[in-house]
Amino acid sequence: MRSRPFFLPAIESTVALPAGAAIALAWANTTSAGYERFAHAAEFSVNNVAMVFFFAHVTKEVVEAMAPGGALHTWRRGSLPVIAAIGGMAAPALLYILFASVTNQPNLRPGWAIPCATDVVFSYLVAKAIFRRHAAIPFLLLLAIADDALGLVILAVFYPVGELRLVGGAVLMTAALAAAYGLRHQRVQSFWPYVIGPGALSWSALRWGGLHPALALVPIVPFFYQRDTLDAFDAWWKHPVQGVLFFFGLVNAGVPLSRVGPGTWAVFIGLLAGKPIGILVAVGIAVTAGLRLPVRFAWRDLIVVGSASGVGFTVALFFASAAFPRGELLDETKLGALLSVSSGGAAFLLAMALRSGRFSREA
């Protein structure tokens, strides 16, 4: 069986999301009433049902990366990007909270997790354009995957979608995991029984328990039997997930450009400045403690990677939708998430100034 890069699904979904977001922006700023009616009608189906399969793809990448031979298989290979991800989440959250306090905007505080996000798709494109073939690319991919995995935990713990009924949810989730284990034990290779049976139970458990049901397949995907099942899941859902991302951008990115406000700058500053600062500090502490940077991976390369990881986009939009109801605060923070794409441009400028990647003397 031919091996496939563990980040391939992210690469293949690069067009749909920005296309949906661009249409949403144009629609919301021309006929806002029509857009609001559409977004309100489609919000549940897209954010709570269709996005199940996007987050399943993210989980699939983590599972494959942690398998023998994968990029995260040993702690020595995977710990530094994970530590970088933790620092790259903590610093933006702190900057966001600090901004809310300094500007006397306590109503912004529920959105502290929004600037914690790193968009796998856009950050990869930026890194690939700057570094071509370089250790910085897998480093950033592992960082982004760890960021998304930790983000799923934050989403479940801090952004429940309703009244918490943890006992009932736990009972249903236990049944879902037991069913998934049973399928794996029976060596069921088709992914459909996992999705239809344990996946549906898991969705019900999260929905009933008051947590976000978009995470339903996250605990189920690790039970998929062998790599072939993961590959079959990827092959079947590759194009539908692009459609999911298109509609996610269409439903969530329609922000009136006149809604620039404190929430916009809180998210934007958290991502643009907080990401590289947090990543540098965390990696510096880890290296001091005995870990090592990858071969041919200099500190100037880490600075560029930190800036590239400041593109929050997909997950930041999702977190914003979970943190705030529709209204001014949601529009402001979503606009900050959209503006974070400029972190990619900042990464290019830093690479040029620091002579990193394609701008290095060696290149």
N, C-alpha and C positions, 0 to 999 in steps of 0.2 A: 504493500500500500504506500503510495507516494505521500510524503509528509507535506503539510501545508503550513504556511506562516500563521502563527496564532493570532495575528492582528488582522488577517485578511478581511473578515466581515466588516471591520471598521473602515477599511480602505474602500470597500465596494459601496459604501453608503455615503459617499462624500457629496453627492449632488442633490439628493432629495431634500434633505433638511434645509439648506440655505434657500432652495427654490421655494419651499413652502413658507419659509420665514419672509422672503422678499415679497411674495404675493400677499401675505398677511399684513405686512407693513403698508403696502400700497392700498390695500382694501380698507384697512382701519383708518387711514388718513385721507380717504376720499368719501366713502359712505360708511361712516362709523356705526350707525344704527343697524344697518344690514349685517355688518361684520359681527357686532355684538350678539345679534340673534343667532347667527350661525355658530359662533364659538360657544355660546351657552348651551345650544342644543347638542353639540358634538363633544363637549368637554368630557363627560363621564365615559363615553365609549372609547375615546382616544386615550385619555390619561389613566383610566383605571382598568381598561380591558386590553386594548391594542398594545399599550406600552409594556404589558407583561412580556411580550416576545422580544422587545428591545433589551430589557434588563436580563432576560434569559440569555441573550447573545453575549452580554457583558460577563455574565456568570460563566458561560461556556469558555470564554477566553481565560478566565482565572483558573478554571479546572484544568484546561489543557496546559497552561503554563506551569502548574504545580505538579503535573504528571512526570514520571521518570523521563529524562531527556528534555523536559521543558525548561523554559528560561527561569522559572521560579522553583525548580525542583529542590535545590538545597538552600539552606538558610544563608550560606555565604554568598550565593548568587542573588538571592531575592531580598535580603534584609535591608540593604542600603537604599534601594528605591522605595521600599515600604516606609523606612524611617524618613526619607525625603518627603513622601506623601503626607505623613503625619505632621511634619513641620509646615508643609505647604497647605495644610488645612487649618492648623492652629493660628498661624500668623494672620491670614485674611480674616478669620472670625474675630480675632482680637482687635484688628484695625477697624472692622465694621462696628463693633460694639463701642470702641473709643470714639469713632466719628459720631455715632448716635448720641453719645453722652456729651461730647464737646458742643455739638450743634443743638443740644436739648431737644432731641427727637426720640423720646422713649418708645413711641409707637412703632419705631423701626426694629426694635430689639428682637422680635420673633423671627426676623429674616437673617439672623447671624450666620446660618449655615449656607446661605446662597453663594457667597464668594469662596466657599471651600471647594467648589467643583472644578474639575478639569475635563475638558471635552476631548475624548480620545481621538475623534476624527480630525478635528482642526489642528490639534497640537501635533499629531503625526505628520500632517501635510506640511506644517511649518518646519518641523525638525528635518523631514526628508528633503525639503527644498534647501535648507541651510547646510546640512551635514552630508547628504548623499549616503555614502556607506561609512558609518562611524558608530562607535560604541554608544554615542549619545542617543541614537535612535531607539535601540532596545531599552536603554535606561529610562527614557521618557515614557515609552509604552508601558513598562512595568510600573512606573510611578503613577501613570494615569489610571491603570487598571486597579492598583491598590487604592488610589483615591476614590474611584467609583465604588469599589467594594466597601470601603469604610463609609462612603456616602449612603449606601443602602442601609447600613446599620443606623446611621443618624436619622435617616428618613423614617425608619420603623420606630425608633425610640422616641424621637422628639417631635415628629409630625404625624401623629395618629389622625385618621380621617373621621373619627367619631368617638362616641363614648367607649372607653376602654372596658371590654369584657374579657379579661385575660384568661379566666378559667375556661369558659366555653371555647374561646379561640385556641387555647392550648390543647384541649381535648380533640378538636377537629384537626389541628396541626399534627398531633401525635398519630392520629389515624392516617393522615396524608403521608407522613414519613414512613410509617409501617407499611403502607401500601407500596410506596416507592421501593422500599427495601425488599419487599416480597417479589416485585417485578424483577429487580436486579438479581435476587437469589435464584429466580427461575430462568435467568439468562435471557430475558426478553430483549431483543435487539431493536425492535421498532420503537421510535420515540413516542408514537401516538398514544399507546396505553399510559405512559408516564404523564403526558399532557392532559389527556381526557379524564383519567382517574385521580391520581395523587395531585395533579396540577389544579383540577377543579376543587378538590377538597382543601388544598392550601389556599386558594383564592377565597373560598368561603370562610376559612379560619381567620384570615387576615381581615376580611371585610367585617365579619361578626365580631372579631376581637377589637376592632377600632383602629387597626393599622392599615397601611396603604396596600391595597390588593395588587398593585402593579408589580409587587415583589413576589408574586405567588410562585413562580418557577425557580426563584433563587435557591431555595432549599431542596428543590427536586432535581435540578440538572446534575448535581454531583452524583446522583444515584444512577444516571444513565449507564447502561452496560457497554463497556469498552469504548474505544475511540471511534469505532464505526458508527455507533449510535449518535455520538456528538457530530460527526461529519454529515450523517444523514439529516440531522436536525438543521445544521447550517445550510446544506444544499437546498432543503425544502423551503426554509424561511428567509433565505438570502434576499430575494426580491420583494416578498411581502413586507419585510422589515424596512426596506427602503420606502415603501408606501406608508408604513406606520410613521417613519420619521418625517415624511412629507406632511402628513396630516397633523403630526405633533407640532411642527413649525407653523402650519397654517392656523391651528387652533390657539396656540399659545404666544406667538410672536407678534400679534397684531396690536402694537402699542402706539398710541398717538404720540407723535414726536414732540408735541407740545407739553407732554407730561414729564419733562425733565425736572427733577427735584432732589431733595436730600437723599432719598432712597437710591436714585441713580448713581450719585457720587459715592455713596457708602459701598455699594457693590463694586463699582468700577475701581475705586482706590484699593479696596480689599484684594481684588484680583490682580490688578496691574502691579501694585507694590508689594502686597502681602505674600503672594506666591513665591517670587524669587527670594525675598528676605527669609521667609520661613524655611524654604528648601536649603538655602545656603547655611543657615544657622544649624538646622538639624543634621545635615551631612557633615558640617564642621565638627559638631560634638561627636558624631559617630566615628569619624576618622580619628579624632583624638583618642577615642576609646579603643581603637585597634582595628576597625574596619578599613578597607582600602577602596579607593576609586578604581573603576575599570581601567584596563591598560589603554594608553593613549587617550585618556579622558582627563583633560586638564580642568583646573578651577574656572578658567574663562569659559570653557564649554558648559560647565554646570550653571554658570550665570545665564547663558543663552537658553539652556534647557528650562531654567526656572522661569524665565520670561515667557517662553513658548507655552508653558503649562498654565499661564494665566488666562488662557482662552477658556472661559467657563461654559458658555453657550448652552448646549443641550441639557446637561444636568443642572446648571444654574437656573435655566428656565423652569425645569421640573420642580426644583426646590422652591422657587418663587411661587409657583402655583400651589404648592403644598403649604407654604408659610402664610400667605395672605389670601383673603377672599378677593373677588373681582372688585376693582376700584382703583383709587389713586395710588395707594402704596404698591399694589401689584404692578401697575403700569410703570411706576418709577423704577422699581427693582428689576423688572424685566428689561427695561431699556438699558440699565447698567449691565445686565448679562449680555445683551446684544452688542453693546459698545466694547465689551471685553475682547472681541475679535481683534481690536487694535493691538492687543498684546503680541499678536503674531508679527505685526509691523515693527513693534519695539524690539522683538527678538532679532529681526533682520538688522536693525540699526546697531544693536549691541554686538552682533556677530561681525559687522563691518568694523566697528570701533575697536573691538578686542582681537581682531584677526582670527576669528574662530571659524571652524567648518570650511566651507568653500572659499572663505576670504583669508584663510591662513596662508602663511608663506609656503608651507609644504604643498598646499593645493595649487 
